């Protein structure tokens, strides 16, 4: 028994069908696009961490923004 009750042979058959439908070129392009998206996401996360290390006071200021107010309750009409 394989992954989630699917055997290895069933996975190979599904892989062959996908290759026949889409072709290797389209799957290669899809893999490249997915890889570039993951790489861009990691770069953006790294840039954000670098900015946080350079300017920690900006993060502290953002956390200190609190709206002060007073809650009041209307008296029930009698």
N, CA, C, O and CB atoms as a CASP TS submission, in Angstrom:
PFRMAT TS
TARGET T0000
AUTHOR 0000-0000-0000
METHOD Language model
MODEL 1
PARENT N/A
ATOM      1  N   UNK     1       0.850  -1.173   0.000  1.00  0.00           N
ATOM      2  CA  UNK     1       0.000   0.000   0.000  1.00  0.00           C
ATOM      3  C   UNK     1       0.894   1.235   0.000  1.00  0.00           C
ATOM      4  O   UNK     1       1.902   1.263   0.706  1.00  0.00           O
ATOM      5  CB  UNK     1      -0.966  -0.001   1.223  1.00  0.00           C
ATOM      6  N   UNK     2       0.554   2.225  -0.757  1.00  0.00           N
ATOM      7  CA  UNK     2       1.369   3.424  -0.883  1.00  0.00           C
ATOM      8  C   UNK     2       0.793   4.597  -0.126  1.00  0.00           C
ATOM      9  O   UNK     2       0.272   4.450   0.979  1.00  0.00           O
ATOM     10  CB  UNK     2       1.529   3.789  -2.324  1.00  0.00           C
ATOM     11  N   UNK     3       0.893   5.743  -0.725  1.00  0.00           N
ATOM     12  CA  UNK     3       0.452   6.990  -0.111  1.00  0.00           C
ATOM     13  C   UNK     3      -1.074   7.058  -0.128  1.00  0.00           C
ATOM     14  O   UNK     3      -1.687   7.028  -1.195  1.00  0.00           O
ATOM     15  CB  UNK     3       1.062   8.211  -0.844  1.00  0.00           C
ATOM     16  N   UNK     4      -1.677   7.149   1.038  1.00  0.00           N
ATOM     17  CA  UNK     4      -3.125   7.325   1.146  1.00  0.00           C
ATOM     18  C   UNK     4      -3.925   6.202   0.511  1.00  0.00           C
ATOM     19  O   UNK     4      -5.035   6.433   0.032  1.00  0.00           O
ATOM     20  CB  UNK     4      -3.520   8.617   0.521  1.00  0.00           C
ATOM     21  N   UNK     5      -3.376   4.975   0.498  1.00  0.00           N
ATOM     22  CA  UNK     5      -4.103   3.853  -0.066  1.00  0.00           C
ATOM     23  C   UNK     5      -3.921   3.692  -1.563  1.00  0.00           C
ATOM     24  O   UNK     5      -4.553   2.828  -2.171  1.00  0.00           O
ATOM     25  CB  UNK     5      -5.541   3.997   0.234  1.00  0.00           C
ATOM     26  N   UNK     6      -3.065   4.509  -2.169  1.00  0.00           N
ATOM     27  CA  UNK     6      -2.790   4.415  -3.608  1.00  0.00           C
ATOM     28  C   UNK     6      -1.465   3.688  -3.776  1.00  0.00           C
ATOM     29  O   UNK     6      -0.467   4.050  -3.153  1.00  0.00           O
ATOM     30  CB  UNK     6      -2.751   5.838  -4.290  1.00  0.00           C
ATOM     31  N   UNK     7      -1.458   2.667  -4.616  1.00  0.00           N
ATOM     32  CA  UNK     7      -0.230   1.898  -4.808  1.00  0.00           C
ATOM     33  C   UNK     7       0.718   2.627  -5.765  1.00  0.00           C
ATOM     34  O   UNK     7       0.350   3.604  -6.418  1.00  0.00           O
ATOM     35  CB  UNK     7      -0.556   0.488  -5.348  1.00  0.00           C
ATOM     36  N   UNK     8       1.938   2.122  -5.820  1.00  0.00           N
ATOM     37  CA  UNK     8       2.960   2.709  -6.696  1.00  0.00           C
ATOM     38  C   UNK     8       2.529   2.612  -8.155  1.00  0.00           C
ATOM     39  O   UNK     8       2.742   3.546  -8.928  1.00  0.00           O
ATOM     40  CB  UNK     8       4.322   2.006  -6.494  1.00  0.00           C
ATOM     41  N   UNK     9       1.926   1.490  -8.536  1.00  0.00           N
ATOM     42  CA  UNK     9       1.508   1.313  -9.928  1.00  0.00           C
ATOM     43  C   UNK     9       0.426   2.320 -10.317  1.00  0.00           C
ATOM     44  O   UNK     9       0.440   2.852 -11.427  1.00  0.00           O
ATOM     45  CB  UNK     9       0.998  -0.115 -10.152  1.00  0.00           C
ATOM     46  N   UNK    10      -0.493   2.577  -9.420  1.00  0.00           N
ATOM     47  CA  UNK    10      -1.534   3.567  -9.716  1.00  0.00           C
ATOM     48  C   UNK    10      -0.927   4.954  -9.878  1.00  0.00           C
ATOM     49  O   UNK    10      -1.350   5.714 -10.749  1.00  0.00           O
ATOM     50  CB  UNK    10      -2.598   3.582  -8.605  1.00  0.00           C
ATOM     51  N   UNK    11       0.065   5.295  -9.044  1.00  0.00           N
ATOM     52  CA  UNK    11       0.745   6.588  -9.184  1.00  0.00           C
ATOM     53  C   UNK    11       1.485   6.696 -10.511  1.00  0.00           C
ATOM     54  O   UNK    11       1.470   7.749 -11.148  1.00  0.00           O
ATOM     55  CB  UNK    11       1.721   6.800  -8.030  1.00  0.00           C
ATOM     56  N   UNK    12       2.138   5.603 -10.932  1.00  0.00           N
ATOM     57  CA  UNK    12       2.840   5.620 -12.221  1.00  0.00           C
ATOM     58  C   UNK    12       1.872   5.793 -13.384  1.00  0.00           C
ATOM     59  O   UNK    12       2.177   6.511 -14.336  1.00  0.00           O
ATOM     60  CB  UNK    12       3.643   4.333 -12.405  1.00  0.00           C
ATOM     61  N   UNK    13       0.716   5.150 -13.322  1.00  0.00           N
ATOM     62  CA  UNK    13      -0.286   5.298 -14.382  1.00  0.00           C
ATOM     63  C   UNK    13      -0.789   6.737 -14.442  1.00  0.00           C
ATOM     64  O   UNK    13      -0.947   7.295 -15.528  1.00  0.00           O
ATOM     65  CB  UNK    13      -1.468   4.328 -14.156  1.00  0.00           C
ATOM     66  N   UNK    14      -1.041   7.337 -13.284  1.00  0.00           N
ATOM     67  CA  UNK    14      -1.487   8.735 -13.247  1.00  0.00           C
ATOM     68  C   UNK    14      -0.404   9.639 -13.822  1.00  0.00           C
ATOM     69  O   UNK    14      -0.712  10.572 -14.563  1.00  0.00           O
ATOM     70  CB  UNK    14      -1.837   9.166 -11.797  1.00  0.00           C
ATOM     71  N   UNK    15       0.853   9.379 -13.494  1.00  0.00           N
ATOM     72  CA  UNK    15       1.963  10.177 -14.013  1.00  0.00           C
ATOM     73  C   UNK    15       2.040  10.079 -15.532  1.00  0.00           C
ATOM     74  O   UNK    15       2.250  11.092 -16.199  1.00  0.00           O
ATOM     75  CB  UNK    15       3.288   9.724 -13.387  1.00  0.00           C
ATOM     76  N   UNK    16       1.876   8.882 -16.091  1.00  0.00           N
ATOM     77  CA  UNK    16       1.916   8.699 -17.552  1.00  0.00           C
ATOM     78  C   UNK    16       0.763   9.451 -18.207  1.00  0.00           C
ATOM     79  O   UNK    16       0.958  10.079 -19.248  1.00  0.00           O
ATOM     80  CB  UNK    16       1.852   7.192 -17.922  1.00  0.00           C
ATOM     81  N   UNK    17      -0.421   9.403 -17.629  1.00  0.00           N
ATOM     82  CA  UNK    17      -1.572  10.110 -18.195  1.00  0.00           C
ATOM     83  C   UNK    17      -1.335  11.617 -18.175  1.00  0.00           C
ATOM     84  O   UNK    17      -1.641  12.303 -19.151  1.00  0.00           O
ATOM     85  CB  UNK    17      -2.860   9.761 -17.417  1.00  0.00           C
ATOM     86  N   UNK    18      -0.794  12.138 -17.076  1.00  0.00           N
ATOM     87  CA  UNK    18      -0.512  13.571 -16.983  1.00  0.00           C
ATOM     88  C   UNK    18       0.524  13.972 -18.024  1.00  0.00           C
ATOM     89  O   UNK    18       0.391  15.016 -18.663  1.00  0.00           O
ATOM     90  CB  UNK    18      -0.021  13.940 -15.568  1.00  0.00           C
ATOM     91  N   UNK    19       1.560  13.143 -18.199  1.00  0.00           N
ATOM     92  CA  UNK    19       2.584  13.441 -19.206  1.00  0.00           C
ATOM     93  C   UNK    19       1.992  13.446 -20.610  1.00  0.00           C
ATOM     94  O   UNK    19       2.363  14.281 -21.434  1.00  0.00           O
ATOM     95  CB  UNK    19       3.726  12.422 -19.125  1.00  0.00           C
ATOM     96  N   UNK    20       1.082  12.527 -20.889  1.00  0.00           N
ATOM     97  CA  UNK    20       0.457  12.487 -22.206  1.00  0.00           C
ATOM     98  C   UNK    20      -0.453  13.689 -22.434  1.00  0.00           C
ATOM     99  O   UNK    20      -0.510  14.222 -23.542  1.00  0.00           O
ATOM    100  CB  UNK    20      -0.334  11.200 -22.371  1.00  0.00           C
ATOM    101  N   UNK    21      -1.160  14.115 -21.401  1.00  0.00           N
ATOM    102  CA  UNK    21      -2.077  15.240 -21.552  1.00  0.00           C
ATOM    103  C   UNK    21      -1.348  16.567 -21.711  1.00  0.00           C
ATOM    104  O   UNK    21      -1.676  17.359 -22.595  1.00  0.00           O
ATOM    105  CB  UNK    21      -3.006  15.311 -20.366  1.00  0.00           C
ATOM    106  N   UNK    22      -0.369  16.809 -20.861  1.00  0.00           N
ATOM    107  CA  UNK    22       0.268  18.116 -20.830  1.00  0.00           C
ATOM    108  C   UNK    22       1.581  18.170 -21.596  1.00  0.00           C
ATOM    109  O   UNK    22       1.950  19.229 -22.105  1.00  0.00           O
ATOM    110  CB  UNK    22       0.505  18.522 -19.419  1.00  0.00           C
ATOM    111  N   UNK    23       2.271  17.087 -21.688  1.00  0.00           N
ATOM    112  CA  UNK    23       3.558  17.084 -22.351  1.00  0.00           C
ATOM    113  C   UNK    23       4.660  17.524 -21.399  1.00  0.00           C
ATOM    114  O   UNK    23       4.406  18.218 -20.415  1.00  0.00           O
ATOM    115  CB  UNK    23       3.525  17.984 -23.576  1.00  0.00           C
ATOM    116  N   UNK    24       5.866  17.120 -21.699  1.00  0.00           N
ATOM    117  CA  UNK    24       6.983  17.418 -20.806  1.00  0.00           C
ATOM    118  C   UNK    24       7.347  18.889 -20.815  1.00  0.00           C
ATOM    119  O   UNK    24       7.765  19.428 -19.790  1.00  0.00           O
ATOM    120  CB  UNK    24       8.187  16.597 -21.187  1.00  0.00           C
ATOM    121  N   UNK    25       7.194  19.555 -21.964  1.00  0.00           N
ATOM    122  CA  UNK    25       7.575  20.970 -22.051  1.00  0.00           C
ATOM    123  C   UNK    25       6.699  21.836 -21.138  1.00  0.00           C
ATOM    124  O   UNK    25       7.203  22.686 -20.405  1.00  0.00           O
ATOM    125  CB  UNK    25       7.470  21.464 -23.508  1.00  0.00           C
ATOM    126  N   UNK    26       5.403  21.612 -21.191  1.00  0.00           N
ATOM    127  CA  UNK    26       4.492  22.403 -20.372  1.00  0.00           C
ATOM    128  C   UNK    26       4.710  22.120 -18.883  1.00  0.00           C
ATOM    129  O   UNK    26       4.653  23.037 -18.064  1.00  0.00           O
ATOM    130  CB  UNK    26       3.036  22.111 -20.761  1.00  0.00           C
ATOM    131  N   UNK    27       4.960  20.853 -18.530  1.00  0.00           N
ATOM    132  CA  UNK    27       5.226  20.520 -17.133  1.00  0.00           C
ATOM    133  C   UNK    27       6.547  21.129 -16.665  1.00  0.00           C
ATOM    134  O   UNK    27       6.657  21.557 -15.516  1.00  0.00           O
ATOM    135  CB  UNK    27       5.250  18.999 -16.943  1.00  0.00           C
ATOM    136  N   UNK    28       7.546  21.171 -17.541  1.00  0.00           N
ATOM    137  CA  UNK    28       8.828  21.787 -17.190  1.00  0.00           C
ATOM    138  C   UNK    28       8.644  23.284 -16.959  1.00  0.00           C
ATOM    139  O   UNK    28       9.211  23.840 -16.018  1.00  0.00           O
ATOM    140  CB  UNK    28       9.878  21.539 -18.301  1.00  0.00           C
ATOM    141  N   UNK    29       7.857  23.938 -17.809  1.00  0.00           N
ATOM    142  CA  UNK    29       7.583  25.367 -17.624  1.00  0.00           C
ATOM    143  C   UNK    29       6.821  25.615 -16.329  1.00  0.00           C
ATOM    144  O   UNK    29       7.091  26.578 -15.612  1.00  0.00           O
ATOM    145  CB  UNK    29       6.786  25.921 -18.815  1.00  0.00           C
ATOM    146  N   UNK    30       5.877  24.743 -16.040  1.00  0.00           N
ATOM    147  CA  UNK    30       5.109  24.875 -14.809  1.00  0.00           C
ATOM    148  C   UNK    30       6.012  24.715 -13.588  1.00  0.00           C
ATOM    149  O   UNK    30       5.884  25.453 -12.612  1.00  0.00           O
ATOM    150  CB  UNK    30       3.974  23.842 -14.772  1.00  0.00           C
ATOM    151  N   UNK    31       6.923  23.750 -13.651  1.00  0.00           N
ATOM    152  CA  UNK    31       7.867  23.546 -12.550  1.00  0.00           C
ATOM    153  C   UNK    31       8.785  24.740 -12.374  1.00  0.00           C
ATOM    154  O   UNK    31       9.077  25.144 -11.248  1.00  0.00           O
ATOM    155  CB  UNK    31       8.695  22.291 -12.785  1.00  0.00           C
ATOM    156  N   UNK    32       9.245  25.310 -13.487  1.00  0.00           N
ATOM    157  CA  UNK    32      10.102  26.499 -13.418  1.00  0.00           C
ATOM    158  C   UNK    32       9.369  27.699 -12.846  1.00  0.00           C
ATOM    159  O   UNK    32       9.926  28.446 -12.041  1.00  0.00           O
ATOM    160  CB  UNK    32      10.637  26.841 -14.796  1.00  0.00           C
ATOM    161  N   UNK    33       8.141  27.883 -13.252  1.00  0.00           N
ATOM    162  CA  UNK    33       7.340  28.990 -12.721  1.00  0.00           C
ATOM    163  C   UNK    33       7.100  28.837 -11.224  1.00  0.00           C
ATOM    164  O   UNK    33       7.174  29.805 -10.468  1.00  0.00           O
ATOM    165  CB  UNK    33       6.002  29.077 -13.456  1.00  0.00           C
ATOM    166  N   UNK    34       6.814  27.616 -10.812  1.00  0.00           N
ATOM    167  CA  UNK    34       6.595  27.355  -9.394  1.00  0.00           C
ATOM    168  C   UNK    34       7.871  27.594  -8.598  1.00  0.00           C
ATOM    169  O   UNK    34       7.827  28.154  -7.502  1.00  0.00           O
ATOM    170  CB  UNK    34       6.100  25.922  -9.182  1.00  0.00           C
ATOM    171  N   UNK    35       9.004  27.173  -9.145  1.00  0.00           N
ATOM    172  CA  UNK    35      10.289  27.400  -8.483  1.00  0.00           C
ATOM    173  C   UNK    35      10.608  28.880  -8.355  1.00  0.00           C
ATOM    174  O   UNK    35      11.092  29.321  -7.312  1.00  0.00           O
ATOM    175  CB  UNK    35      11.399  26.702  -9.241  1.00  0.00           C
ATOM    176  N   UNK    36      10.342  29.653  -9.405  1.00  0.00           N
ATOM    177  CA  UNK    36      10.584  31.101  -9.351  1.00  0.00           C
ATOM    178  C   UNK    36       9.675  31.776  -8.330  1.00  0.00           C
ATOM    179  O   UNK    36      10.091  32.715  -7.651  1.00  0.00           O
ATOM    180  CB  UNK    36      10.372  31.732 -10.733  1.00  0.00           C
ATOM    181  N   UNK    37       8.448  31.306  -8.222  1.00  0.00           N
ATOM    182  CA  UNK    37       7.524  31.887  -7.248  1.00  0.00           C
ATOM    183  C   UNK    37       8.001  31.615  -5.822  1.00  0.00           C
ATOM    184  O   UNK    37       7.949  32.503  -4.971  1.00  0.00           O
ATOM    185  CB  UNK    37       6.104  31.325  -7.451  1.00  0.00           C
ATOM    186  N   UNK    38       8.461  30.401  -5.560  1.00  0.00           N
ATOM    187  CA  UNK    38       8.960  30.064  -4.227  1.00  0.00           C
ATOM    188  C   UNK    38      10.220  30.869  -3.923  1.00  0.00           C
ATOM    189  O   UNK    38      10.392  31.362  -2.808  1.00  0.00           O
ATOM    190  CB  UNK    38       9.247  28.546  -4.115  1.00  0.00           C
ATOM    191  N   UNK    39      11.099  31.001  -4.915  1.00  0.00           N
ATOM    192  CA  UNK    39      12.334  31.769  -4.732  1.00  0.00           C
ATOM    193  C   UNK    39      12.023  33.237  -4.446  1.00  0.00           C
ATOM    194  O   UNK    39      12.656  33.846  -3.583  1.00  0.00           O
ATOM    195  CB  UNK    39      13.232  31.651  -5.979  1.00  0.00           C
ATOM    196  N   UNK    40      11.057  33.808  -5.158  1.00  0.00           N
ATOM    197  CA  UNK    40      10.660  35.196  -4.922  1.00  0.00           C
ATOM    198  C   UNK    40      10.052  35.384  -3.539  1.00  0.00           C
ATOM    199  O   UNK    40      10.293  36.397  -2.882  1.00  0.00           O
ATOM    200  CB  UNK    40       9.671  35.646  -5.984  1.00  0.00           C
ATOM    201  N   UNK    41       9.267  34.412  -3.101  1.00  0.00           N
ATOM    202  CA  UNK    41       8.663  34.482  -1.772  1.00  0.00           C
ATOM    203  C   UNK    41       9.732  34.451  -0.694  1.00  0.00           C
ATOM    204  O   UNK    41       9.674  35.224   0.262  1.00  0.00           O
ATOM    205  CB  UNK    41       7.673  33.331  -1.568  1.00  0.00           C
ATOM    206  N   UNK    42      10.712  33.560  -0.839  1.00  0.00           N
ATOM    207  CA  UNK    42      11.788  33.470   0.147  1.00  0.00           C
ATOM    208  C   UNK    42      12.600  34.759   0.171  1.00  0.00           C
ATOM    209  O   UNK    42      13.009  35.217   1.238  1.00  0.00           O
ATOM    210  CB  UNK    42      12.701  32.269  -0.156  1.00  0.00           C
ATOM    211  N   UNK    43      12.834  35.342  -0.993  1.00  0.00           N
ATOM    212  CA  UNK    43      13.596  36.593  -1.060  1.00  0.00           C
ATOM    213  C   UNK    43      12.829  37.713  -0.363  1.00  0.00           C
ATOM    214  O   UNK    43      13.419  38.504   0.373  1.00  0.00           O
ATOM    215  CB  UNK    43      13.891  36.977  -2.530  1.00  0.00           C
ATOM    216  N   UNK    44      11.532  37.783  -0.588  1.00  0.00           N
ATOM    217  CA  UNK    44      10.722  38.821   0.054  1.00  0.00           C
ATOM    218  C   UNK    44      10.711  38.652   1.566  1.00  0.00           C
ATOM    219  O   UNK    44      10.772  39.636   2.303  1.00  0.00           O
ATOM    220  CB  UNK    44       9.291  38.792  -0.484  1.00  0.00           C
ATOM    221  N   UNK    45      10.636  37.425   2.025  1.00  0.00           N
ATOM    222  CA  UNK    45      10.661  37.174   3.468  1.00  0.00           C
ATOM    223  C   UNK    45      12.015  37.561   4.049  1.00  0.00           C
ATOM    224  O   UNK    45      12.082  38.125   5.141  1.00  0.00           O
ATOM    225  CB  UNK    45      10.354  35.693   3.769  1.00  0.00           C
ATOM    226  N   UNK    46      13.095  37.263   3.327  1.00  0.00           N
ATOM    227  CA  UNK    46      14.431  37.626   3.791  1.00  0.00           C
ATOM    228  C   UNK    46      14.615  39.131   3.835  1.00  0.00           C
ATOM    229  O   UNK    46      15.225  39.656   4.766  1.00  0.00           O
ATOM    230  CB  UNK    46      15.488  37.002   2.898  1.00  0.00           C
ATOM    231  N   UNK    47      14.090  39.833   2.830  1.00  0.00           N
ATOM    232  CA  UNK    47      14.178  41.299   2.811  1.00  0.00           C
ATOM    233  C   UNK    47      13.436  41.900   3.997  1.00  0.00           C
ATOM    234  O   UNK    47      13.909  42.859   4.606  1.00  0.00           O
ATOM    235  CB  UNK    47      13.608  41.858   1.494  1.00  0.00           C
ATOM    236  N   UNK    48      12.288  41.344   4.324  1.00  0.00           N
ATOM    237  CA  UNK    48      11.498  41.841   5.448  1.00  0.00           C
ATOM    238  C   UNK    48      12.250  41.634   6.764  1.00  0.00           C
ATOM    239  O   UNK    48      12.234  42.502   7.637  1.00  0.00           O
ATOM    240  CB  UNK    48      10.126  41.136   5.496  1.00  0.00           C
ATOM    241  N   UNK    49      12.907  40.482   6.902  1.00  0.00           N
ATOM    242  CA  UNK    49      13.671  40.224   8.122  1.00  0.00           C
ATOM    243  C   UNK    49      14.864  41.165   8.233  1.00  0.00           C
ATOM    244  O   UNK    49      15.188  41.632   9.325  1.00  0.00           O
ATOM    245  CB  UNK    49      14.146  38.768   8.157  1.00  0.00           C
ATOM    246  N   UNK    50      15.522  41.447   7.103  1.00  0.00           N
ATOM    247  CA  UNK    50      16.655  42.379   7.118  1.00  0.00           C
ATOM    248  C   UNK    50      16.196  43.776   7.513  1.00  0.00           C
ATOM    249  O   UNK    50      16.877  44.460   8.277  1.00  0.00           O
ATOM    250  CB  UNK    50      17.345  42.418   5.740  1.00  0.00           C
ATOM    251  N   UNK    51      15.050  44.202   7.002  1.00  0.00           N
ATOM    252  CA  UNK    51      14.518  45.520   7.362  1.00  0.00           C
ATOM    253  C   UNK    51      14.169  45.580   8.842  1.00  0.00           C
ATOM    254  O   UNK    51      14.360  46.612   9.486  1.00  0.00           O
ATOM    255  CB  UNK    51      13.280  45.851   6.518  1.00  0.00           C
ATOM    256  N   UNK    52      13.661  44.486   9.379  1.00  0.00           N
ATOM    257  CA  UNK    52      13.313  44.455  10.798  1.00  0.00           C
ATOM    258  C   UNK    52      14.573  44.529  11.657  1.00  0.00           C
ATOM    259  O   UNK    52      14.558  45.140  12.725  1.00  0.00           O
ATOM    260  CB  UNK    52      12.510  43.182  11.133  1.00  0.00           C
ATOM    261  N   UNK    53      15.674  43.906  11.196  1.00  0.00           N
ATOM    262  CA  UNK    53      16.924  43.963  11.948  1.00  0.00           C
ATOM    263  C   UNK    53      17.545  45.352  11.893  1.00  0.00           C
ATOM    264  O   UNK    53      18.129  45.812  12.874  1.00  0.00           O
ATOM    265  CB  UNK    53      17.909  42.931  11.412  1.00  0.00           C
ATOM    266  N   UNK    54      17.421  46.021  10.750  1.00  0.00           N
ATOM    267  CA  UNK    54      18.012  47.352  10.592  1.00  0.00           C
ATOM    268  C   UNK    54      17.234  48.409  11.369  1.00  0.00           C
ATOM    269  O   UNK    54      17.832  49.301  11.972  1.00  0.00           O
ATOM    270  CB  UNK    54      18.069  47.734   9.115  1.00  0.00           C
ATOM    271  N   UNK    55      15.928  48.317  11.361  1.00  0.00           N
ATOM    272  CA  UNK    55      15.077  49.338  11.972  1.00  0.00           C
ATOM    273  C   UNK    55      14.101  48.702  12.963  1.00  0.00           C
ATOM    274  O   UNK    55      12.903  48.650  12.686  1.00  0.00           O
ATOM    275  CB  UNK    55      14.305  50.117  10.888  1.00  0.00           C
ATOM    276  N   UNK    56      14.579  48.223  14.100  1.00  0.00           N
ATOM    277  CA  UNK    56      13.642  47.610  15.052  1.00  0.00           C
ATOM    278  C   UNK    56      12.694  48.621  15.687  1.00  0.00           C
ATOM    279  O   UNK    56      11.615  48.252  16.151  1.00  0.00           O
ATOM    280  CB  UNK    56      14.409  46.896  16.140  1.00  0.00           C
ATOM    281  N   UNK    57      13.092  49.901  15.710  1.00  0.00           N
ATOM    282  CA  UNK    57      12.209  50.895  16.318  1.00  0.00           C
ATOM    283  C   UNK    57      10.932  51.084  15.520  1.00  0.00           C
ATOM    284  O   UNK    57       9.901  51.449  16.085  1.00  0.00           O
ATOM    285  CB  UNK    57      12.927  52.219  16.453  1.00  0.00           C
ATOM    286  N   UNK    58      10.981  50.842  14.213  1.00  0.00           N
ATOM    287  CA  UNK    58       9.764  50.966  13.416  1.00  0.00           C
ATOM    288  C   UNK    58       8.745  49.919  13.831  1.00  0.00           C
ATOM    289  O   UNK    58       7.549  50.203  13.904  1.00  0.00           O
ATOM    290  CB  UNK    58      10.081  50.833  11.923  1.00  0.00           C
ATOM    291  N   UNK    59       9.217  48.706  14.103  1.00  0.00           N
ATOM    292  CA  UNK    59       8.292  47.670  14.551  1.00  0.00           C
ATOM    293  C   UNK    59       7.726  47.998  15.921  1.00  0.00           C
ATOM    294  O   UNK    59       6.545  47.772  16.182  1.00  0.00           O
ATOM    295  CB  UNK    59       8.984  46.312  14.583  1.00  0.00           C
ATOM    296  N   UNK    60       8.579  48.537  16.806  1.00  0.00           N
ATOM    297  CA  UNK    60       8.104  48.890  18.138  1.00  0.00           C
ATOM    298  C   UNK    60       7.076  49.999  18.065  1.00  0.00           C
ATOM    299  O   UNK    60       6.086  49.971  18.796  1.00  0.00           O
ATOM    300  CB  UNK    60       9.267  49.310  19.031  1.00  0.00           C
ATOM    301  N   UNK    61       7.291  50.981  17.192  1.00  0.00           N
ATOM    302  CA  UNK    61       6.340  52.074  17.051  1.00  0.00           C
ATOM    303  C   UNK    61       5.010  51.554  16.517  1.00  0.00           C
ATOM    304  O   UNK    61       3.948  52.019  16.931  1.00  0.00           O
ATOM    305  CB  UNK    61       6.902  53.162  16.123  1.00  0.00           C
ATOM    306  N   UNK    62       5.065  50.601  15.609  1.00  0.00           N
ATOM    307  CA  UNK    62       3.827  50.059  15.054  1.00  0.00           C
ATOM    308  C   UNK    62       3.032  49.332  16.131  1.00  0.00           C
ATOM    309  O   UNK    62       1.802  49.363  16.125  1.00  0.00           O
ATOM    310  CB  UNK    62       4.130  49.111  13.882  1.00  0.00           C
ATOM    311  N   UNK    63       3.734  48.674  17.060  1.00  0.00           N
ATOM    312  CA  UNK    63       3.041  47.955  18.125  1.00  0.00           C
ATOM    313  C   UNK    63       2.445  48.906  19.154  1.00  0.00           C
ATOM    314  O   UNK    63       1.487  48.543  19.838  1.00  0.00           O
ATOM    315  CB  UNK    63       3.991  46.988  18.808  1.00  0.00           C
ATOM    316  N   UNK    64       2.987  50.112  19.280  1.00  0.00           N
ATOM    317  CA  UNK    64       2.535  51.047  20.298  1.00  0.00           C
ATOM    318  C   UNK    64       1.344  51.891  19.865  1.00  0.00           C
ATOM    319  O   UNK    64       0.855  52.708  20.644  1.00  0.00           O
ATOM    320  CB  UNK    64       3.659  51.943  20.685  1.00  0.00           C
ATOM    321  N   UNK    65       0.879  51.712  18.663  1.00  0.00           N
ATOM    322  CA  UNK    65      -0.251  52.493  18.189  1.00  0.00           C
ATOM    323  C   UNK    65      -1.528  51.918  18.785  1.00  0.00           C
ATOM    324  O   UNK    65      -2.061  50.919  18.303  1.00  0.00           O
ATOM    325  CB  UNK    65      -0.315  52.502  16.637  1.00  0.00           C
ATOM    326  N   UNK    66      -1.998  52.554  19.820  1.00  0.00           N
ATOM    327  CA  UNK    66      -3.208  52.121  20.506  1.00  0.00           C
ATOM    328  C   UNK    66      -4.198  53.274  20.482  1.00  0.00           C
ATOM    329  O   UNK    66      -3.839  54.426  20.725  1.00  0.00           O
ATOM    330  CB  UNK    66      -2.905  51.664  21.973  1.00  0.00           C
ATOM    331  N   UNK    67      -5.408  52.956  20.194  1.00  0.00           N
ATOM    332  CA  UNK    67      -6.447  53.982  20.184  1.00  0.00           C
ATOM    333  C   UNK    67      -7.055  54.035  21.570  1.00  0.00           C
ATOM    334  O   UNK    67      -7.641  53.061  22.042  1.00  0.00           O
ATOM    335  CB  UNK    67      -7.537  53.694  19.098  1.00  0.00           C
ATOM    336  N   UNK    68      -6.914  55.161  22.208  1.00  0.00           N
ATOM    337  CA  UNK    68      -7.500  55.340  23.534  1.00  0.00           C
ATOM    338  C   UNK    68      -8.925  55.834  23.375  1.00  0.00           C
ATOM    339  O   UNK    68      -9.215  56.704  22.553  1.00  0.00           O
ATOM    340  CB  UNK    68      -6.665  56.332  24.394  1.00  0.00           C
ATOM    341  N   UNK    69      -9.779  55.277  24.154  1.00  0.00           N
ATOM    342  CA  UNK    69     -11.170  55.689  24.068  1.00  0.00           C
ATOM    343  C   UNK    69     -11.902  55.315  25.333  1.00  0.00           C
ATOM    344  O   UNK    69     -11.343  54.719  26.254  1.00  0.00           O
ATOM    345  CB  UNK    69     -11.850  55.065  22.856  1.00  0.00           C
ATOM    346  N   UNK    70     -13.156  55.676  25.353  1.00  0.00           N
ATOM    347  CA  UNK    70     -13.957  55.387  26.529  1.00  0.00           C
ATOM    348  C   UNK    70     -15.233  54.709  26.071  1.00  0.00           C
ATOM    349  O   UNK    70     -15.913  55.169  25.153  1.00  0.00           O
ATOM    350  CB  UNK    70     -14.264  56.677  27.344  1.00  0.00           C
ATOM    351  N   UNK    71     -15.533  53.628  26.721  1.00  0.00           N
ATOM    352  CA  UNK    71     -16.752  52.911  26.394  1.00  0.00           C
ATOM    353  C   UNK    71     -17.871  53.415  27.291  1.00  0.00           C
ATOM    354  O   UNK    71     -17.704  53.501  28.507  1.00  0.00           O
ATOM    355  CB  UNK    71     -16.561  51.382  26.548  1.00  0.00           C
ATOM    356  N   UNK    72     -18.990  53.741  26.705  1.00  0.00           N
ATOM    357  CA  UNK    72     -20.141  54.192  27.490  1.00  0.00           C
ATOM    358  C   UNK    72     -21.344  53.354  27.097  1.00  0.00           C
ATOM    359  O   UNK    72     -21.429  52.844  25.980  1.00  0.00           O
ATOM    360  CB  UNK    72     -20.425  55.716  27.269  1.00  0.00           C
ATOM    361  N   UNK    73     -22.249  53.223  28.012  1.00  0.00           N
ATOM    362  CA  UNK    73     -23.454  52.454  27.769  1.00  0.00           C
ATOM    363  C   UNK    73     -24.645  53.401  27.874  1.00  0.00           C
ATOM    364  O   UNK    73     -24.763  54.170  28.829  1.00  0.00           O
ATOM    365  CB  UNK    73     -23.582  51.261  28.774  1.00  0.00           C
ATOM    366  N   UNK    74     -25.508  53.333  26.896  1.00  0.00           N
ATOM    367  CA  UNK    74     -26.696  54.164  26.953  1.00  0.00           C
ATOM    368  C   UNK    74     -27.647  53.608  28.006  1.00  0.00           C
ATOM    369  O   UNK    74     -27.827  52.398  28.136  1.00  0.00           O
ATOM    370  CB  UNK    74     -27.385  54.239  25.571  1.00  0.00           C
ATOM    371  N   UNK    75     -28.237  54.515  28.738  1.00  0.00           N
ATOM    372  CA  UNK    75     -29.208  54.089  29.739  1.00  0.00           C
ATOM    373  C   UNK    75     -30.462  53.609  29.054  1.00  0.00           C
ATOM    374  O   UNK    75     -30.931  54.191  28.076  1.00  0.00           O
ATOM    375  CB  UNK    75     -29.530  55.226  30.718  1.00  0.00           C
ATOM    376  N   UNK    76     -30.993  52.531  29.596  1.00  0.00           N
ATOM    377  CA  UNK    76     -32.193  51.980  29.010  1.00  0.00           C
ATOM    378  C   UNK    76     -33.353  52.964  29.187  1.00  0.00           C
ATOM    379  O   UNK    76     -33.494  53.606  30.227  1.00  0.00           O
ATOM    380  CB  UNK    76     -32.527  50.614  29.643  1.00  0.00           C
ATOM    381  N   UNK    77     -34.161  53.061  28.163  1.00  0.00           N
ATOM    382  CA  UNK    77     -35.329  53.950  28.240  1.00  0.00           C
ATOM    383  C   UNK    77     -36.408  53.298  29.110  1.00  0.00           C
ATOM    384  O   UNK    77     -36.759  52.132  28.929  1.00  0.00           O
ATOM    385  CB  UNK    77     -35.889  54.263  26.811  1.00  0.00           C
ATOM    386  N   UNK    78     -36.912  54.071  30.039  1.00  0.00           N
ATOM    387  CA  UNK    78     -37.926  53.525  30.944  1.00  0.00           C
ATOM    388  C   UNK    78     -39.263  54.141  30.697  1.00  0.00           C
ATOM    389  O   UNK    78     -40.235  53.798  31.369  1.00  0.00           O
ATOM    390  CB  UNK    78     -37.534  53.734  32.382  1.00  0.00           C
TER
END
